[in-house]
Every structure is written in structure tokens, then in C-alpha cells.
Amino acid sequence: MDKPTALICGISGQDGSFLARFLLGKGYRVVGTSRDASQATFANLRRLEIFDALEFDSMVLTDFRSVLQVLDKVRPVEVYNLAGQSSVGLSFQQPVETLESVTLGTLNLLEAIRFAGREVRLYHAGSGECFGNTESPANEQTPFRPRSPYGVAKAAAFWEVANYREAYGLFACSGLLFNHESPLRSERFVTRKIIAAANRIAAGSDQPLLLGNLEIQRDWGWAPEYVEAMWLMLQQPQAEDYVIATGETRSLKEFVEAAFRQYGLNWRDWVDIDPELIRPADIARSCADPGKARNRLGWSAKLRMQEVVGRMAAAENGEEPGTRAGPCGRYS
């Protein structure tokens, strides 16, 4: 029996890498795309020790012909759109690139699937950033009020997906994922920046950690768990959108304190506030209600912020929790 084929756009990132491992464990043929697959290093895939089990193709999501050619060649039954500029902070510096890569890339995928005329199920990576400030936990019915170019782009792409689902009958859905972290994050992301700094200071560095607003509150989960929810969305009888989160909101200050505690350090001795790192507009509080995912998908997050910090710190020390491949795509 032939293996089902999954196409992952954005396979080299954190989520794409963990998703690739998960799908391999489920028996899929997995094809990943990159702008230039022959030149990409795919460091995360090598770190997970799955690089040799994957196939790759070059695709430029903002080029419709490129997208159409890859879909025709690979002929996937499932497509996971995880590509596009993924940093909220960077989106303030590169708003045009952020909007184009997310919205045009998503539109090209949807139109190429419609044009192909085959049964293809599409997962689109939405974001909790679409909601903006959330005093009450956000669910699938909560209005969007994004506060960054990244959030605006993700909100626009969400409605593109919804429109193609309703107007053209595509099986297309969005996962509104709140913050989810792992050792595969780059130091451009504040969580990894914090862990890496605490590790360096514990090893003898005297350089302080510079951060912006410590009072912001986020829902932080463990990325390897979240990719299972992506897959589950495409196994349902009908396409629907889901909020994916832990349901627990903690402040950045709490994250910093927990990280430095892993190394026996008092964060107040090592953290300075840099006004340059405070964003032009930011979400003060982000909280989520993942009840629909729990009830419909049977999915719920197991790890909370404290465990996420511990696993990231262990990885920074070379222990690599959650990054070694296991049976059926499970993670340690």
C-alpha cells in the first residue's frame, strides 16, 4: 500500500521540523519545500536525525507557477502551510515582507489547490497574535484585533482560508496557535534568548540580558505537542478552525525568573530593560480557551511554562529533551 504524501511548506523551521518527524512516525512520505532546497542546510532536521528520511523540493510561495508546479509534481494528500516570516518583532522592521510572504503565499497555495482539482487537505498556520489583547480567554468566535504587522498578516491569511473553504469547498483550516517553544527556536525569539543568556551567565559571562517589557503575558506551550493538533485537524470529517494553546497565561517576568532559577541565579542581578526593545505596539495580555480542540480533537497540552523552561534549559546544556526521534514520532 502506498504511503500518503504530505507536503510541508516551511519544513526547516521549528514547527515544520517537529511536524516532519511526527508524520514520518505516522507512516507518511514527507516532502518539504525551501526557496532553494539545494542550498538550504536544514539544520533542525539534521538535529532531529530525520533529514535522510525526507524529500525536498524548491518552491517560492509568492510565485504561483512555482507553487503549482510543486503541487503537480508531489501530488500530496495533505499540505501544511508553515512558511512565511514568523517573527512578531521582526515584522515591525519588515512589514511589507511579512504581509507579502504570509498573505500572498497562503493565497497561492489555496488557488493552486483549487486549480489542481484534486482532493487535497490544507492546514494553515494561523496565530493567537490575530486576537490582540485578550482580557477573557480567546476562542474560535473571538473577534480579531491584531497589534503587529505579523498579526495583521496572519488575520488576513485566516480569512483567505475561510473564504476558499466556504466559496470553493476546499478542505482548508487554520490552527490559531498561541506561543509554543522548544530548543529549535533561534535566539531571535525571546524565550530562547532568555535561556541562552542564563546559560552563558551561569558559565561565567558577565554580559547582562537586555529585554523589553517584562509585564507582557503569554500562553506558552511545548512545540512538539502542537504539531499533533495540526495533523488531527486534517483527519476530521469537515474542515474547521481551532485555537491551540495550554489555557494558562504567565508573564514574561515569570518566564525569566523560571529560566534563571534553572541555573541557580537571581534574574534581577542580570536583566536590564532596554527601551529600544519595547515594540511600537504590543499585546499586554494573551490568553486562550482551547476547549474546542479538547472536545473535538481529543487534544490538550500536557506541558506548561515551567516544564517548557526546564526542557529548553536542559537542551541548552546539551541534553536535548524533546528533540531526539522516538517511535511513532513521539518526543521525550
C-alpha positions as CSV (number, residue, x, y, z in Angstrom):
1,M,0.0,0.0,0.0
2,D,1.4,3.4,-1.0
3,K,2.2,5.8,1.8
4,P,0.1,9.0,1.9
5,T,2.2,12.1,0.9
6,A,2.4,15.2,3.0
7,L,3.9,18.5,1.7
8,I,5.3,20.8,4.4
9,C,5.9,24.4,3.3
10,G,8.4,25.8,5.8
11,I,9.8,22.4,6.8
12,S,13.1,23.9,8.1
13,G,11.6,25.9,10.9
14,Q,10.7,24.7,14.4
15,D,7.2,23.6,13.7
16,G,8.0,22.2,10.3
17,S,10.8,20.0,11.7
18,F,8.7,18.6,14.5
19,L,5.8,18.0,12.2
20,A,8.0,16.2,9.7
21,R,9.2,13.9,12.5
22,F,5.6,13.3,13.6
23,L,4.4,12.5,10.1
24,L,7.2,10.1,9.4
25,G,6.2,8.3,12.6
26,K,2.7,8.0,11.2
27,G,4.0,6.4,8.0
28,Y,3.8,9.3,5.6
29,R,6.0,10.1,2.7
30,V,7.1,13.6,3.7
31,V,8.2,16.3,1.2
32,G,9.5,19.6,2.4
33,T,10.0,22.8,0.5
34,S,12.5,25.6,0.7
35,R,13.2,28.6,-1.6
36,D,16.3,26.8,-2.8
37,A,16.4,23.3,-1.4
38,S,19.8,22.6,-2.9
39,Q,21.4,25.3,-0.8
40,A,19.4,25.1,2.4
41,T,21.2,23.5,5.4
42,F,18.1,22.1,7.1
43,A,19.9,22.2,10.4
44,N,16.8,21.4,12.5
45,L,16.0,18.3,10.5
46,R,19.6,17.1,10.9
47,R,19.4,17.8,14.6
48,L,16.3,15.6,14.9
49,E,18.1,13.0,12.8
50,I,15.4,12.7,10.2
51,F,17.0,14.5,7.2
52,D,17.7,11.4,5.3
53,A,14.1,10.1,5.6
54,L,12.7,13.2,3.8
55,E,12.4,14.5,0.3
56,F,12.8,18.1,-0.7
57,D,11.8,20.5,-3.5
58,S,12.4,24.1,-4.2
59,M,9.3,26.3,-4.1
60,V,8.7,30.1,-3.8
61,L,5.3,30.6,-2.2
62,T,5.0,34.1,-3.6
63,D,5.3,32.7,-7.2
64,F,2.1,31.0,-8.3
65,R,3.7,29.0,-11.0
66,S,6.3,27.6,-8.6
67,V,3.6,26.5,-6.2
68,L,1.5,24.9,-8.9
69,Q,4.5,23.0,-10.4
70,V,5.4,21.5,-7.0
71,L,1.9,20.5,-6.2
72,D,1.6,18.8,-9.6
73,K,4.9,17.0,-9.1
74,V,4.5,15.9,-5.5
75,R,0.7,15.2,-5.6
76,P,0.2,15.4,-1.8
77,V,-3.0,14.5,0.0
78,E,-2.1,16.9,2.8
79,V,-0.4,20.3,2.7
80,Y,0.9,22.1,5.7
81,N,1.5,25.8,5.2
82,L,4.0,26.8,7.9
83,A,6.0,29.1,5.7
84,G,6.4,32.9,5.8
85,Q,8.1,35.5,8.0
86,S,7.4,34.1,11.6
87,S,8.8,36.7,14.0
88,V,6.4,39.3,15.6
89,G,9.3,41.6,16.5
90,L,10.9,41.4,13.0
91,S,7.5,42.2,11.4
92,F,7.7,45.8,12.8
93,Q,11.0,46.2,10.9
94,Q,9.9,44.3,7.8
95,P,6.1,44.8,7.5
96,V,6.0,44.6,3.7
97,E,7.9,41.3,3.5
98,T,5.8,39.9,6.4
99,L,2.5,40.8,4.7
100,E,3.6,39.5,1.3
101,S,5.1,36.2,2.5
102,V,2.2,35.3,4.7
103,T,-0.8,36.6,2.7
104,L,0.3,36.0,-0.9
105,G,1.9,32.7,-0.1
106,T,-1.3,31.4,1.5
107,L,-3.4,32.7,-1.4
108,N,-1.1,31.0,-4.0
109,L,-1.4,27.7,-2.1
110,L,-5.2,27.9,-1.9
111,E,-5.5,28.9,-5.6
112,A,-3.1,26.2,-6.7
113,I,-5.1,23.5,-4.8
114,R,-8.3,24.8,-6.4
115,F,-6.7,24.8,-9.8
116,A,-5.3,21.3,-9.4
117,G,-8.8,19.9,-8.9
118,R,-7.7,17.0,-6.7
119,E,-8.7,16.2,-3.1
120,V,-6.1,17.9,-1.0
121,R,-6.4,18.9,2.6
122,L,-4.7,22.1,3.7
123,Y,-3.6,23.1,7.1
124,H,-2.7,26.8,7.5
125,A,-0.6,28.1,10.5
126,G,-2.7,30.9,12.0
127,S,-1.7,32.6,15.2
128,G,-3.0,33.8,18.5
129,E,-1.5,37.1,17.6
130,C,-4.6,37.6,15.5
131,F,-6.7,38.3,18.6
132,G,-4.5,41.1,20.0
133,N,-5.2,41.9,23.7
134,T,-7.4,39.3,25.3
135,E,-8.8,40.1,28.8
136,S,-11.0,37.0,28.5
137,P,-9.7,33.7,27.0
138,A,-10.0,33.8,23.2
139,N,-11.9,31.1,21.4
140,E,-12.8,30.5,17.8
141,Q,-15.6,33.1,18.0
142,T,-13.5,35.9,19.4
143,P,-13.0,38.9,17.1
144,F,-9.6,39.7,15.7
145,R,-7.8,42.9,16.8
146,P,-4.1,42.3,15.8
147,R,-1.4,44.7,17.1
148,S,1.5,43.9,14.8
149,P,2.2,43.5,11.1
150,Y,2.6,39.8,11.8
151,G,-0.8,39.6,13.4
152,V,-2.4,41.6,10.6
153,A,-0.9,39.3,8.0
154,K,-2.0,36.1,9.9
155,A,-5.5,37.5,10.3
156,A,-5.7,38.3,6.5
157,A,-4.5,34.8,5.7
158,F,-7.0,33.3,8.1
159,W,-9.9,34.9,6.2
160,E,-8.4,33.8,2.8
161,V,-8.5,30.2,4.1
162,A,-12.1,30.6,5.4
163,N,-13.2,32.2,2.1
164,Y,-11.8,29.3,0.0
165,R,-13.4,26.8,2.3
166,E,-16.8,28.4,2.0
167,A,-16.7,29.6,-1.6
168,Y,-14.9,26.7,-3.3
169,G,-15.5,23.8,-0.9
170,L,-11.8,23.2,-0.2
171,F,-10.8,21.3,2.9
172,A,-8.8,24.1,4.4
173,C,-8.5,25.0,8.0
174,S,-6.4,27.3,10.3
175,G,-4.8,26.5,13.6
176,L,-4.8,29.6,15.8
177,L,-1.7,28.6,17.8
178,F,-0.6,30.6,20.8
179,N,3.1,30.8,21.8
180,H,4.8,27.4,21.6
181,E,8.5,26.9,22.2
182,S,11.3,24.4,22.0
183,P,15.1,24.1,21.8
184,L,14.8,24.6,18.0
185,R,13.8,28.2,18.4
186,S,16.5,30.7,17.3
187,E,17.7,33.4,19.6
188,R,15.6,35.9,17.6
189,F,12.7,34.6,19.8
190,V,12.7,36.0,23.3
191,T,12.2,32.6,25.0
192,R,15.4,31.1,23.5
193,K,17.2,34.4,24.0
194,I,16.4,34.2,27.7
195,I,17.5,30.6,28.1
196,A,20.7,31.1,26.1
197,A,21.6,34.2,28.2
198,A,21.0,32.4,31.5
199,N,23.2,29.5,30.3
200,R,26.0,31.9,29.3
201,I,25.9,33.8,32.6
202,A,26.0,30.5,34.5
203,A,29.1,29.6,32.5
204,G,30.8,32.8,33.5
205,S,29.7,35.5,31.2
206,D,29.3,39.0,32.7
207,Q,27.1,40.3,30.0
208,P,23.6,41.2,31.2
209,L,20.5,40.1,29.4
210,L,18.6,43.0,27.7
211,L,14.9,42.8,27.4
212,G,11.9,45.0,26.7
213,N,8.6,44.9,28.6
214,L,8.6,42.2,31.3
215,E,4.9,42.7,32.1
216,I,3.5,41.2,29.0
217,Q,1.6,37.9,29.5
218,R,1.5,35.0,27.1
219,D,0.3,31.4,26.9
220,W,3.5,29.3,26.4
221,G,3.4,25.6,25.4
222,W,5.7,22.9,24.1
223,A,6.0,22.9,20.3
224,P,6.4,19.1,19.8
225,E,2.9,18.7,21.2
226,Y,1.3,21.3,19.0
227,V,2.1,19.6,15.7
228,E,-0.1,16.7,16.6
229,A,-3.0,19.1,16.7
230,M,-2.2,20.3,13.2
231,W,-2.4,16.7,12.0
232,L,-5.6,16.0,13.9
233,M,-7.3,18.9,12.2
234,L,-6.8,17.3,8.8
235,Q,-8.2,14.0,10.0
236,Q,-11.7,15.4,10.8
237,P,-14.8,14.8,8.6
238,Q,-15.0,18.5,7.9
239,A,-12.6,21.4,8.0
240,E,-12.8,23.7,11.0
241,D,-10.5,26.2,12.7
242,Y,-9.2,25.6,16.2
243,V,-7.5,27.6,19.0
244,I,-4.4,25.6,20.1
245,A,-2.9,26.6,23.5
246,T,-2.4,25.4,27.1
247,G,-5.0,27.7,28.6
248,E,-2.5,29.0,31.1
249,T,-1.2,32.6,30.9
250,R,2.0,33.7,32.6
251,S,4.1,36.9,32.4
252,L,7.5,37.3,30.7
253,K,8.9,38.1,34.1
254,E,7.8,34.7,35.4
255,F,9.4,33.1,32.4
256,V,12.7,34.9,33.1
257,E,12.6,34.1,36.8
258,A,12.0,30.4,36.0
259,A,14.8,30.3,33.4
260,F,17.4,31.8,35.7
261,R,16.3,29.6,38.6
262,Q,17.2,26.6,36.4
263,Y,20.8,27.8,36.8
264,G,20.7,28.9,40.4
265,L,20.7,32.6,39.5
266,N,18.6,35.6,40.6
267,W,17.4,37.2,37.4
268,R,17.3,40.6,39.0
269,D,21.1,40.6,39.1
270,W,21.4,40.0,35.4
271,V,18.5,41.6,33.5
272,D,18.4,45.2,32.2
273,I,15.5,46.9,30.4
274,D,16.3,48.3,27.0
275,P,13.7,50.8,25.8
276,E,14.8,50.0,22.2
277,L,13.4,46.5,22.6
278,I,9.9,47.7,23.5
279,R,7.7,47.3,20.5
280,P,5.7,50.2,18.9
281,A,2.5,48.3,19.7
282,D,2.3,45.1,21.7
283,I,-0.1,42.7,23.3
284,A,-0.3,43.2,27.0
285,R,-2.2,40.0,27.8
286,S,-2.7,37.0,25.6
287,C,-4.9,34.2,26.9
288,A,-6.7,31.3,25.2
289,D,-9.6,28.9,25.6
290,P,-8.6,25.6,23.8
291,G,-11.8,23.9,24.8
292,K,-12.9,23.1,21.2
293,A,-9.6,21.3,20.4
294,R,-10.0,19.3,23.6
295,N,-13.6,18.3,22.9
296,R,-13.5,17.8,19.1
297,L,-9.9,16.7,18.5
298,G,-9.2,15.0,21.8
299,W,-6.1,17.2,22.1
300,S,-4.8,19.1,25.1
301,A,-1.4,20.4,26.0
302,K,0.4,18.4,28.6
303,L,3.3,20.7,29.4
304,R,3.0,24.2,30.9
305,M,5.5,27.1,31.1
306,Q,7.6,25.7,34.0
307,E,8.2,22.4,32.1
308,V,8.9,24.2,28.9
309,V,11.6,26.3,30.6
310,G,13.1,23.2,32.1
311,R,13.3,21.3,28.9
312,M,14.7,24.3,27.0
313,A,17.4,24.8,29.7
314,A,18.3,21.1,29.6
315,A,18.7,21.3,25.8
316,E,20.9,24.4,26.2
317,N,23.1,22.2,28.5
318,G,23.3,19.6,25.7
319,E,20.7,17.2,27.0
320,E,18.4,17.7,24.0
321,P,15.0,16.9,25.6
322,G,12.2,16.6,23.1
323,T,14.5,16.7,20.0
324,R,15.6,13.1,19.6
325,A,13.4,11.0,17.4
326,G,11.4,8.3,19.1
327,P,8.9,5.6,18.0
328,C,5.8,6.8,16.1
329,G,7.1,10.4,16.1
330,R,6.8,10.7,19.9
331,Y,9.0,13.0,21.8
332,S,10.8,12.7,25.1
